[in-house]
Amino acid sequence: MASLTETYVLKNGVEIPKVGFGTWQIPSGYATYQAVTAALAAGYRHIDTALVYGNEGSVGQAIRNSGIPRDQIFVTTKLPAETKTYQGTLDDFRNSLQNLDLDYVDLYLVHAPWPWAEAGRRYDQENRQVWQAMESIYQSGRARAIGVSNFAVPDLENILADATVKPMVDQIQYYLGFTEPKITRFAQDHDLLVEAYSPLATGGILNNPDVQAFADKYGVSVPQLALRFVLQNGVLPLPKAVNPAHIQANTQLDFEISVADMQALNAFPDAAGYFMHNPTQG
């Protein structure tokens, strides 16, 4: 449980719990409500959603009904990748707050530097407009921190060049054997916290026998080993689960992988080679 209550500190001083609960691909309604409720009951205090997930309303309801003070739950949502205008950014943020039925979010992210159907296309000028709106949202106090997702090094450089408020987070695809070293190094060198979405490759690493061997060595499950690996690299994992037993198991991360084993794991080939990768990152 200690990993759930420990925090990283963003560059503006905001504390963010070291493990988040992801809600991507969980349907709105009962499924999301129950998953988030179970996660909060298991000790999670960091919930990640997005406007495009369609489940912000259920996330917000679970948070409000939890009985946990709002200031003890860190809430992240995201601007749709397709929104690339100043006003559109403000409008979509307002929609997210209304869906969540919250007065503020703790972290607001630009979901991608390009619309999903145009992955890799340059949207530099548009992203600068979007970032100006993100700064306005941040300065209003309705988002305690702002950042980006799926941004590669050129995308980050484009924002950093003109930003008055620099991004504090880059949420990227990151898991054992696919740690995006160029983006991770650049982000960390510029004081951006790296968050790992799909830290289990959406289940893709669960049947990897080499990872299983390391898990067996520590007497833990493959998901527990994979999440601990992310944490020991100074990255914030966002595991997703709907089964209460899996949600609970993913909180048991209070063990230490040795330096030698971390070196071996960091040298791993892709642990889920068939998994769909973001083609612009690596």
GULO-114681 format. One line per 10 residues: their letters; for each residue x, y, z of N, C-alpha, C. Coordinates in pm, 1 decimal, decimal comma. Each point is the difference from the previous one (the first is absolute). Example, Ala and Ser with C-alpha at 12.3 -4.5 7.8 and 13.67 -1.06 7.14 Angstrom:
% residues 2
AS	1319,0:-569,0:780,0:-89,0:119,0:0,0:90,0:120,0:0,0; -35,0:105,0:-72,0:82,0:119,0:6,0:-77,0:109,0:73,0;
//
This chain:
% residues 282
MASLTETYVL	81,3:-121,4:0,0:-81,3:121,4:0,0:84,8:126,6:0,0; 123,9:-7,8:48,6:80,7:121,2:12,2:16,7:69,1:-134,1; 13,5:-76,9:-107,9:19,8:60,1:-131,3:-119,0:85,5:-39,8; -119,5:-36,6:46,4:-119,4:76,6:-35,4:-5,4:132,3:73,5; 58,4:6,7:117,5:-6,2:122,4:79,0:123,4:87,4:-19,3; 105,5:-54,7:-57,1:117,0:80,8:-32,3:-30,3:89,3:-119,7; 74,3:108,4:-13,4:-27,0:94,6:-107,6:127,5:40,6:-72,5; -17,5:35,5:-125,9:98,7:79,1:-71,9:-39,4:146,3:17,9; 93,9:88,9:-20,7:-28,4:143,2:8,2:23,1:60,5:-138,5; -104,4:58,5:-56,3:11,3:65,1:-130,1:79,3:129,4:14,3;
KNGVEIPKVG	41,6:55,2:-113,8:89,5:115,8:2,9:-64,2:123,1:64,3; -133,6:3,1:8,8:-65,2:113,0:66,0:-29,6:-27,4:147,1; 50,6:-112,6:51,3:-16,6:-33,1:141,5:-120,9:-85,7:31,8; -84,7:-27,2:-97,5:-117,4:-84,4:22,3:42,8:-145,0:18,7; -52,9:-65,2:102,4:30,7:-140,5:24,6:-99,1:-88,9:-74,4; 51,7:-105,2:-61,4:-81,5:-92,5:-78,2:28,9:-142,1:46,2; -102,1:-76,6:39,2:25,3:-137,8:45,6:75,1:-82,0:-104,4; 92,7:-81,8:46,9:93,3:-70,0:-89,1:-62,8:-107,6:-87,3; -118,2:-46,1:34,4:-71,3:-99,8:-80,1:-139,7:53,9:-27,4; -40,5:-2,9:-126,2:-133,8:44,6:-35,8:-85,7:-116,4:-45,3;
FGTWQIPSGY	-129,7:22,2:-2,6:-94,2:-101,0:-48,2:-55,1:46,5:-133,8; 28,2:-76,5:-105,3:-43,5:36,1:-133,5:-139,6:-51,1:-30,0; -73,8:75,1:-82,2:-137,5:-38,7:-33,3:-23,0:-12,7:-150,7; 106,6:0,5:-77,9:-12,6:-18,1:-144,6:-66,0:-135,2:-29,6; -94,5:-0,6:-90,9:-70,2:-120,2:-46,3:-98,3:-57,4:102,4; -25,3:70,4:110,1:-104,8:-44,8:91,9:-128,4:73,7:-37,7; -106,0:-71,6:-32,9:-122,9:66,1:-44,1:-59,4:89,9:106,9; -63,0:107,7:-46,6:-69,8:90,1:90,9:-112,7:-73,1:72,2; -38,8:52,8:113,4:-109,3:-58,8:75,5:49,9:-90,6:110,5; -69,1:-111,1:19,2:27,6:-89,5:112,1:145,3:-47,3:2,7;
ATYQAVTAAL	55,3:-38,0:-117,0:135,2:-56,5:-3,0:103,1:99,3:52,3; -5,4:123,5:-49,0:95,0:100,7:46,3:-25,5:36,3:145,3; -126,0:19,2:34,6:-32,8:37,4:137,7:52,5:-103,7:98,3; -23,5:-127,5:-28,6:43,7:-105,7:90,5:152,4:-11,1:3,8; 65,6:15,1:-116,1:146,0:-11,3:-4,2:65,4:112,6:80,2; -46,6:121,9:-19,6:58,3:112,7:72,6:-32,1:-10,6:149,0; -120,4:-42,2:33,2:-36,6:-19,8:140,1:91,1:-103,7:65,1; 24,0:-110,4:-70,3:88,3:-103,8:53,6:143,5:50,4:13,1; 44,7:79,0:-97,4:135,7:53,3:4,7:17,6:93,3:119,7; -96,0:86,3:22,8:8,7:90,4:114,3:-3,8:-77,5:132,0;
AAGYRHIDTA	-82,6:-103,2:4,8:-6,7:-83,4:120,1:131,5:-74,2:23,8; 70,4:-32,8:-109,2:127,7:-71,9:11,7:116,1:92,1:36,0; -23,9:130,4:-1,4:103,7:94,0:39,9:50,6:93,1:-107,6; -44,0:-20,8:-123,2:40,2:94,5:-104,5:-51,7:139,1:33,8; 83,1:100,1:-28,7:-41,8:138,5:16,8:32,4:82,3:-125,2; 15,1:-67,6:-110,1:34,2:65,4:-127,6:-79,6:-70,9:-109,0; -95,7:71,5:-60,7:-88,8:-57,4:-101,0:20,8:73,6:-131,6; 18,2:-75,4:-107,5:28,9:56,3:-131,7:-112,8:-32,8:-97,1; -54,2:104,0:-64,0:-103,9:-19,2:-100,8:27,3:95,6:-115,6; -96,9:12,7:-91,2:13,1:89,7:-115,2:-137,9:24,1:-57,9;
LVYGNEGSVG	-17,7:115,4:-62,5:-128,6:28,9:-63,5:-34,9:-106,4:-102,7; 98,8:-43,2:-77,1:-25,9:-97,0:-107,1:-36,9:-137,9:54,6; 33,2:-30,3:123,9:-37,0:-130,0:56,6:-150,6:-12,6:17,9; -68,2:113,5:10,5:-145,0:-3,2:16,0:-46,9:-39,7:138,5; 92,8:-6,5:96,6:-39,1:-48,7:133,2:26,0:100,7:111,9; 23,9:125,7:-36,9:28,7:100,6:103,6:-113,8:10,8:101,3; -124,9:-7,5:-47,5:-112,3:11,9:91,5:-0,1:-107,6:106,2; 29,8:-122,9:-40,4:2,9:-112,1:94,7:119,0:11,6:94,6; 113,7:48,1:-52,1:116,9:23,0:85,7:-33,9:103,1:107,0; -58,5:111,8:-42,9:-33,8:104,8:95,1:-99,3:-45,7:105,1;
QAIRNSGIPR	-98,0:-78,7:-41,8:-99,8:-48,9:94,6:64,4:-89,0:105,6; 90,9:-88,1:-43,1:68,1:-87,7:95,6:84,2:80,8:98,0; 64,6:102,6:-49,5:81,1:85,2:87,6:-88,1:71,9:101,2; -108,3:58,0:-47,3:-89,2:75,5:90,3:-66,1:-90,6:103,1; -30,2:-124,0:-39,0:-68,9:-92,0:91,2:94,5:-75,8:92,3; 130,0:17,9:-18,7:97,7:-80,3:75,4:7,5:38,4:146,7; -39,6:122,7:32,5:16,3:47,5:136,6:139,7:49,3:30,4; 88,4:-6,6:-98,6:138,0:47,2:17,0:4,3:148,6:-35,2; 60,9:82,2:83,1:6,4:143,5:-32,0:59,8:23,1:-138,6; -58,1:94,7:-72,2:44,6:26,1:-138,1:149,0:28,6:-6,1;
DQIFVTTKLP	53,8:72,8:96,7:140,8:37,7:-8,1:94,3:-117,2:27,0; -56,8:-116,8:32,2:83,2:-118,4:18,5:1,1:-91,8:-121,7; -70,3:38,4:-106,5:-3,9:-79,8:-122,9:55,1:83,8:-114,1; 98,9:-52,7:-67,9:63,3:68,3:-113,1:-70,4:-45,3:-127,4; -60,7:94,2:-71,4:-80,9:-31,8:-117,8:65,3:57,5:-125,2; 19,7:-87,2:-98,3:54,5:40,5:-129,8:-104,7:-22,8:-108,5; -15,5:97,2:-89,0:-73,7:-25,5:-123,4:75,4:64,1:-115,4; -52,6:-20,6:-123,5:78,3:36,8:-118,0:-84,8:66,3:-107,1; 64,3:93,0:-68,2:-58,1:67,9:-115,3:3,3:-94,0:-119,9; -110,8:-15,1:-74,6:2,0:-89,4:-116,3:110,7:35,1:-98,9;
AETKTYQGTL	60,0:-102,5:-58,0:109,3:19,5:-94,5:-42,7:81,7:-121,0; -127,5:-7,9:-34,4:-49,6:68,7:-118,8:-18,7:150,1:21,5; -0,5:45,1:124,3:-21,1:141,5:29,7:131,4:74,8:-12,9; 6,9:91,5:-97,5:125,0:69,7:-27,2:-20,5:150,3:-15,5; -96,2:56,2:74,8:-20,5:143,6:0,8:-5,1:50,2:142,9; 24,3:129,5:14,8:-3,4:62,5:132,8:-138,1:-13,5:62,0; -102,9:44,4:-74,1:-135,3:-2,2:55,7:-50,2:-141,9:19,9; 34,3:-88,7:-93,7:-40,9:-139,1:14,8:56,3:-62,8:125,8; 121,8:39,2:35,4:61,9:-51,1:122,9:-77,7:46,1:122,7; -34,3:127,8:3,6:-77,9:51,8:113,0:-136,4:-67,7:8,5;
DDFRNSLQNL	-63,5:-19,0:-116,6:-132,8:-61,8:-1,9:4,7:-144,8:48,9; 99,0:-75,8:-48,0:9,5:-140,3:39,9:36,3:-13,9:147,3; 81,6:89,9:50,1:31,0:-4,9:143,2:-125,9:24,7:82,7; -79,9:98,4:-41,5:-125,7:26,8:69,5:-90,5:-122,9:-3,0; -3,8:-67,9:-114,1:-81,9:-121,5:-11,0:49,0:-107,5:96,9; 131,0:-13,8:11,8:54,7:-100,8:91,1:-36,8:31,2:144,9; 12,2:126,5:39,7:-37,2:35,6:136,2:-147,5:-27,0:25,4; -83,8:29,7:-99,6:-143,3:-27,0:15,8:-26,7:-149,4:9,7; 68,2:-78,3:-82,7:-17,5:-145,9:5,6:41,7:-54,9:136,1; 114,9:43,0:47,1:51,6:-47,9:127,6:-80,6:54,7:118,0;
DLDYVDLYLV	-64,6:114,8:-22,4:-71,1:71,9:105,3:95,5:32,9:114,2; 116,9:52,4:-39,2:101,1:43,5:95,6:33,5:146,0:-27,3; 49,0:68,7:100,0:35,8:140,6:-15,8:134,8:17,7:-69,3; 84,7:-100,9:10,0:133,2:8,9:-59,1:51,9:-141,2:-24,6; 102,7:-11,0:-81,4:74,1:-124,8:-12,3:142,6:25,3:48,7; 66,2:-105,9:34,3:137,4:14,3:49,0:101,0:3,5:-114,3; -33,8:-65,6:-110,8:89,8:-1,8:-114,8:-82,7:-4,8:-127,3; 32,3:88,4:-93,9:-66,8:1,6:-129,4:105,9:-18,2:-107,3; -20,9:-98,1:-88,0:98,1:-36,8:-101,3:-55,4:18,9:-140,6; 86,5:39,8:-93,2:-31,0:-6,3:-142,9:19,0:-145,7:-41,3;
HAPWPWAEAG	-104,7:-64,6:-48,2:2,6:-145,3:-16,9:100,3:-47,3:-104,5; 23,7:79,8:-102,7:97,2:-37,7:-103,4:35,6:123,0:-81,6; 116,9:1,0:-64,5:40,3:116,6:-78,7:-66,3:7,2:-137,1; -76,2:-101,9:-34,6:-67,2:-9,4:-129,4:-130,8:-76,1:19,0; -98,7:23,6:-85,8:-119,7:-84,3:5,1:39,1:-145,7:-23,1; -72,5:-90,7:64,6:38,0:-141,3:-5,6:6,9:-52,8:-143,1; -84,6:49,8:-87,7:0,4:-47,5:-138,8:116,8:54,1:-79,8; 76,5:92,5:59,1:110,9:61,8:-71,6:129,3:-10,8:79,9; 20,4:-109,8:68,0:118,2:-17,7:84,4:127,4:29,6:-78,2; 83,6:86,2:56,5:126,5:34,8:-62,0:-2,5:129,8:-77,8;
RRYDQENRQV	-118,0:48,9:-35,7:-8,0:126,4:-72,6:34,4:115,2:93,3; 68,9:99,3:-52,9:40,8:113,2:81,6:-115,3:97,4:21,3; -23,3:34,9:123,5:-101,3:97,8:36,7:63,8:104,4:91,9; 119,3:45,8:-36,0:75,9:85,4:90,6:-72,2:130,2:32,9; -47,5:71,8:-100,9:-66,0:126,9:26,0:-126,7:-20,6:81,0; -77,5:-101,0:-36,6:-123,7:-28,3:72,1:27,5:-38,0:145,5; 104,7:-79,2:21,9:31,9:-39,4:137,1:44,2:118,0:84,9; 61,8:98,8:-62,1:36,2:119,9:75,6:-125,6:77,4:41,3; -100,6:4,3:-87,7:-126,6:63,0:37,6:-68,0:-76,5:114,2; -0,1:-131,0:-14,0:-58,0:-83,0:105,4:71,7:25,5:132,4;
WQAMESIYQS	131,4:8,4:-5,4:74,3:18,0:124,7:-29,1:134,7:64,6; -22,4:102,7:-80,7:-39,2:129,4:57,0:-131,1:-13,6:78,9; -93,2:-78,8:-54,3:-125,4:-23,7:71,8:24,6:-81,6:125,9; 89,3:-96,8:-7,9:33,3:-80,1:118,5:58,1:89,8:109,3; 84,5:94,0:-37,7:55,9:94,0:97,6:-110,0:84,3:63,5; -97,3:41,9:-81,4:-112,4:78,0:53,4:-79,3:-81,2:100,9; -24,5:-126,2:-31,1:-71,4:-89,1:92,1:78,1:-14,8:131,5; 129,6:-19,7:-13,0:85,4:-15,1:118,4:-2,4:126,3:85,1; 11,4:115,3:-64,8:3,9:125,6:73,5:-133,7:31,3:66,6; -108,2:-59,8:-51,1:-131,6:19,2:60,6:-16,2:-79,5:129,1;
GRARAIGVSN	89,2:-95,8:24,0:-9,0:-84,3:118,4:-88,7:-121,2:-15,7; -58,2:-19,0:-117,8:-89,6:-113,8:-21,2:75,4:-127,3:-35,1; 129,7:10,8:-25,2:88,7:-116,0:-14,5:126,0:30,4:79,4; 30,7:-84,7:95,0:114,7:26,5:86,8:133,2:-24,4:-70,5; -4,3:-77,0:-107,3:119,6:-26,4:-79,6:-44,6:-30,2:-142,1; 89,7:22,9:-96,5:-31,1:-26,3:-140,2:116,6:-74,0:-64,3; -33,4:-75,4:-104,2:103,6:-75,3:-68,1:-51,0:-53,6:-131,8; 69,4:-100,4:-50,4:-28,1:-55,1:-132,1:2,7:-152,3:6,4; -41,6:-61,4:-109,6:2,0:-145,6:-10,9:35,3:-36,3:-143,0; 77,0:-104,6:-16,5:40,7:-47,6:-132,3:89,3:99,0:-74,8;
FAVPDLENIL	59,6:93,7:70,0:88,3:97,1:-63,3:141,5:-56,8:-8,7; 53,4:-4,2:-122,0:138,9:-39,4:-22,7:89,0:123,6:17,7; 129,6:-18,4:-13,4:93,4:110,2:26,8:-28,1:123,6:-84,9; -19,4:-11,6:-133,1:-28,8:121,9:-77,5:-127,8:70,3:44,8; -99,6:-75,9:42,0:-124,7:59,3:48,4:23,1:76,7:130,0; 80,2:-57,6:88,1:32,9:67,9:124,6:81,7:126,1:-26,2; 97,3:-9,4:-89,7:83,4:116,9:-31,7:-86,0:114,0:-53,6; -99,5:-33,1:-80,8:-88,5:101,2:-57,0:-74,8:76,0:109,2; -49,5:-71,4:100,4:-72,2:64,4:109,6:94,8:77,7:90,7; 111,9:-60,8:33,8:93,0:61,6:93,8:57,3:130,9:-52,9;
ADATVKPMVD	7,7:13,3:-131,8:62,2:118,8:-58,9:-72,4:127,9:37,0; -132,9:-4,7:9,9:-78,8:121,1:23,8:-79,3:-2,0:129,4; 4,4:-108,8:73,2:-87,8:-13,8:116,6:35,8:99,5:110,5; -102,7:61,8:54,6:15,7:79,5:122,2:-4,9:-92,2:121,6; -93,2:-94,9:-5,1:-7,4:-107,5:99,6:39,8:-128,2:-72,2; 107,6:-59,8:38,4:49,8:-117,2:-70,2:-76,4:-125,2:41,5; -14,9:-96,9:-90,9:-67,2:-125,7:36,4:67,4:-64,6:120,1; -80,1:-63,3:81,7:50,1:-63,4:122,1:2,1:-151,5:-9,6; -72,3:-54,9:-100,1:-15,0:-145,2:-15,0:-1,0:-33,9:-148,7; 58,4:-114,2:-34,6:-22,8:-61,3:-131,0:-42,7:-144,3:25,4;
QIQYYLGFTE	-123,7:-31,4:-35,4:-52,6:-135,5:17,9:18,4:-75,2:-131,6; 78,6:-106,3:3,7:34,5:-72,6:-121,3:-19,5:-149,9:19,2; -2,5:-70,0:-112,6:-2,1:-145,8:5,5:135,5:-46,0:52,7; -2,4:-81,7:104,1:125,0:-35,5:67,6:-23,9:-129,3:74,9; 79,6:-99,5:-29,0:-7,8:-125,8:74,3:131,2:-74,7:-15,9; 13,9:-107,5:70,4:124,9:-76,2:2,9:38,1:-43,7:-142,4; 114,1:45,6:-46,8:44,6:-30,0:-135,5:-37,9:106,2:-101,5; -80,5:98,3:41,8:-38,2:110,4:-87,8:-8,3:125,6:85,9; 118,0:56,2:30,3:8,6:109,4:97,0:27,1:135,1:-65,2; -7,5:6,8:-133,1:11,8:127,2:-71,3:114,3:86,2:55,8;
PKITRFAQDH	124,4:-48,4:-9,4:111,3:66,5:69,2:26,5:143,2:-46,1; -19,7:31,8:-128,0:27,7:136,8:-45,5:-97,9:98,5:62,0; -128,7:-35,6:-3,4:-101,4:89,1:57,4:18,0:8,7:151,5; 19,6:-114,4:63,3:13,6:-2,6:145,6:118,2:84,2:45,8; 113,2:-15,8:-66,7:119,3:75,6:38,8:-22,5:150,2:-19,5; -57,1:36,9:-115,7:-23,2:142,2:-27,1:-97,6:57,9:102,4; -108,7:-71,0:25,8:-99,5:48,8:95,2:60,9:17,8:138,6; 69,8:-99,8:47,4:57,5:7,7:133,7:107,7:107,2:8,6; 76,0:20,4:-108,7:100,4:106,7:-2,1:-64,1:138,6:7,7; -128,1:8,7:-40,7:-72,0:127,9:2,9:-104,2:4,1:111,9;
DLLVEAYSPL	19,5:-83,8:100,5:-83,5:0,3:120,8:-145,5:-33,6:-25,7; -25,9:-80,1:-103,2:-133,8:-53,4:-20,4:-6,0:-139,0:62,3; -104,3:-25,0:77,6:-23,6:-134,5:49,6:-53,4:-86,0:-114,4; 55,2:-117,3:-17,3:-49,8:-93,7:-100,7:-100,7:-92,9:65,5; -118,7:-8,6:-61,4:-101,8:-95,3:42,7:-9,5:-111,6:-102,8; -19,9:-122,1:47,6:-4,3:-117,5:-85,9:-142,6:-48,8:-17,2; -58,4:24,9:-119,3:-127,7:-66,0:-26,1:27,7:-135,6:-61,5; -92,7:-91,3:15,9:16,8:-139,9:-42,5:128,5:-60,2:56,4; 24,1:12,1:132,8:123,9:-54,1:56,8:7,7:-152,0:-3,3; -112,9:-64,4:-31,4:-1,7:-145,7:-17,8:-24,7:-34,9:-146,8;
ATGGILNNPD	16,9:99,8:-89,4:-25,8:-18,5:-143,6:-140,1:-56,2:-22,2; -96,6:55,5:75,9:-138,5:-48,3:-4,1:-5,6:-152,9:10,7; 80,3:-52,4:92,5:5,0:-144,7:23,4:98,9:-73,1:-87,9; 65,5:70,8:-90,4:88,1:-65,7:-96,6:122,2:-67,4:58,8; 42,7:42,6:119,5:120,0:-60,8:58,4:-32,4:-112,7:97,4; -128,1:-25,8:21,7:-37,2:-92,1:107,4:47,3:-142,3:-23,3; 15,8:-39,1:-124,8:40,6:-137,6:-30,5:143,7:-9,9:-47,8; 78,4:102,4:28,7:140,8:-1,3:-39,5:79,2:-84,4:100,2; 57,4:-112,0:-42,9:66,8:-89,0:96,4:123,7:61,4:63,7; 68,6:87,8:-71,7:120,1:62,9:56,9:-37,2:96,6:112,2;
VQAFADKYGV	-109,7:73,5:-19,3:-46,9:88,7:106,1:-51,5:-82,8:117,3; -67,2:-110,4:-30,0:-50,5:-88,3:104,7:113,2:-52,4:88,0; 113,8:-27,4:-60,9:113,5:-51,2:76,9:48,1:102,7:102,2; 4,3:125,7:-39,3:38,3:104,6:95,3:-106,1:16,2:108,3; -126,8:-6,8:-38,4:-106,9:11,3:99,0:9,7:-112,7:102,3; 25,6:-122,2:-48,8:13,0:-114,5:90,0:114,4:20,5:98,5; 107,3:61,0:-46,8:115,8:24,1:87,0:-38,0:85,5:120,2; -90,7:93,9:-20,3:-39,7:91,3:107,4:-129,5:-42,3:68,4; -57,4:-109,7:-44,2:-122,5:-48,8:60,3:-118,4:91,8:-22,6; -2,6:61,9:-117,9:-108,2:93,1:-33,0:-59,9:-39,3:-134,2;
SVPQLALRFV	-108,0:66,9:-37,4:-61,4:-25,7:-130,2:72,2:79,4:-108,2; -24,1:-36,6:-125,4:57,8:76,0:-111,4:-46,0:146,1:2,9; -129,3:27,6:20,9:-39,1:140,8:9,1:70,6:75,6:112,1; 15,0:-63,3:115,1:67,9:67,0:110,9:145,2:29,5:-35,4; 68,4:-95,6:-62,5:138,6:23,9:-40,6:6,7:112,4:-101,9; -90,8:-2,6:-97,7:3,1:100,6:-106,9:-26,9:139,5:53,9; -90,8:11,7:96,1:-30,5:130,2:57,1:114,1:50,2:88,8; 60,2:-91,8:75,4:113,9:38,6:83,6:117,7:45,4:-86,8; 19,5:-66,3:-113,1:104,9:38,1:-94,9:-19,2:144,5:-45,6; -122,6:36,1:-34,3:-29,3:136,3:-43,3:33,5:98,4:111,7;
LQNGVLPLPK	-45,0:-29,7:120,9:25,1:89,5:113,3:149,6:19,2:25,2; 75,6:-107,0:-7,7:143,1:12,1:29,2:75,3:74,1:-109,9; -63,7:20,6:-113,8:58,1:85,7:-103,8:-43,8:145,1:16,1; -69,8:30,6:109,8:-42,1:136,7:25,2:-117,8:43,9:-83,7; -76,7:-97,2:-48,9:-114,3:25,3:-87,5:-127,3:-41,1:74,1; -110,7:65,7:-30,6:-126,3:-22,3:70,2:-89,5:-93,6:-81,6; -27,3:-121,4:49,1:-84,1:-93,6:-74,0:-148,9:26,4:20,4; -78,4:-29,4:-104,3:-145,5:17,1:3,1:-67,1:-132,0:-35,3; 6,3:-98,5:88,0:-63,7:-128,1:-29,3:-151,7:12,5:-4,2; -61,0:-81,0:-84,6:-146,3:-5,9:-8,9:-44,9:-140,7:31,6;
AVNPAHIQAN	-109,0:-12,2:73,3:-59,3:-130,8:28,2:-146,9:22,3:34,0; -79,0:-102,6:-20,1:-141,5:7,6:40,3:-33,6:-105,5:104,5; 79,3:-105,5:6,1:-19,3:-103,6:100,7:52,9:50,1:134,1; -84,1:3,2:104,9:46,3:52,1:128,8:125,4:-69,9:53,0; 13,0:-130,6:-25,9:119,2:-72,0:45,6:124,3:51,4:-71,2; -11,4:27,0:-129,7:114,0:53,3:-75,0:31,5:142,7:43,6; -105,0:78,7:23,5:20,4:136,3:48,3:78,0:-2,5:131,0; -38,8:-87,6:90,5:67,7:-11,4:129,0:142,2:-51,0:-16,6; 19,1:-101,3:-82,8:133,4:-58,0:-19,2:98,9:102,9:-54,3; -49,8:89,8:-86,6:88,4:99,8:-59,9:45,0:106,5:98,8;
TQLDFEISVA	-52,9:-2,3:122,0:45,6:93,5:102,5:118,0:-56,0:79,7; 29,0:-128,1:-15,8:102,6:-66,2:82,5:136,4:13,8:-66,8; 59,9:116,1:16,9:123,5:32,5:-73,0:115,8:33,0:93,6; -11,8:-37,7:125,0:102,0:35,8:97,9:109,0:-105,6:8,7; 70,5:-16,8:-111,3:119,3:-85,2:-3,8:101,0:71,7:-87,2; 121,4:-46,3:0,7:108,2:68,8:-70,7:66,0:-94,2:-99,0; 6,2:42,2:-125,0:74,2:-74,1:-102,1:146,2:41,6:11,2; 90,4:-95,1:-0,6:142,0:29,9:18,3:54,0:83,3:-115,8; 110,8:67,1:23,9:63,5:81,7:-104,3:34,5:-85,8:-120,6; 54,7:-117,3:25,1:39,1:-88,1:-110,3:-121,5:-43,9:-80,7;
DMQALNAFPD	-108,1:-32,5:68,3:-119,9:-43,2:-71,5:-65,2:116,2:-74,6; 6,7:120,5:55,7:-51,5:116,2:-72,9:80,0:22,5:-128,3; 129,8:-17,9:8,9:82,3:13,7:-120,6:-40,5:-103,2:-103,8; -23,2:-122,1:44,8:-41,0:-105,7:-92,5:-136,7:29,3:-59,9; -93,0:46,6:82,6:-134,9:28,8:-48,0:-1,4:119,3:-95,8; 85,6:97,6:27,1:7,4:116,0:-88,0:63,7:-33,0:-134,7; 68,4:-112,9:-5,2:60,1:-44,0:-126,4:-90,4:-97,0:-75,6; -117,7:-27,7:55,1:-92,4:-96,2:-60,7:-44,0:44,1:-139,5; -17,6:-97,1:-89,3:-72,7:30,4:-122,8:-147,1:23,4:33,1; -74,0:49,3:-97,0:-141,5:27,9:20,8:-68,8:-123,5:59,1;
AAGYFMHNPT	-57,3:16,8:119,0:-61,0:-113,5:69,9:-137,6:-36,7:-55,3; -49,9:80,9:-93,9:-130,8:-27,8:-62,4:8,7:42,2:-146,0; 77,9:-73,8:-74,9:37,8:40,9:-133,6:-114,1:26,2:-95,8; -114,7:-63,6:21,5:-112,3:18,7:-91,0:-86,8:118,4:39,1; 30,5:64,1:112,0:-85,4:106,6:50,3:5,2:120,1:-93,7; -114,1:68,4:-17,3:-6,7:116,7:-87,6:78,9:116,3:60,1; 104,0:42,1:-68,8:83,4:109,1:49,6:-40,1:131,1:-65,9; 22,3:107,2:74,8:-12,3:132,5:-58,0:110,9:14,0:-104,8; -33,3:16,0:-126,9:103,3:-2,8:-104,7:94,5:118,0:1,7; -37,4:107,3:73,7:85,9:120,3:1,6:97,3:-0,2:116,0;
QG	-3,8:-105,3:82,7:81,0:0,3:120,1:92,6:-121,2:3,8; 103,2:10,2:80,8:91,4:-110,9:14,5:127,7:41,0:69,9;
//
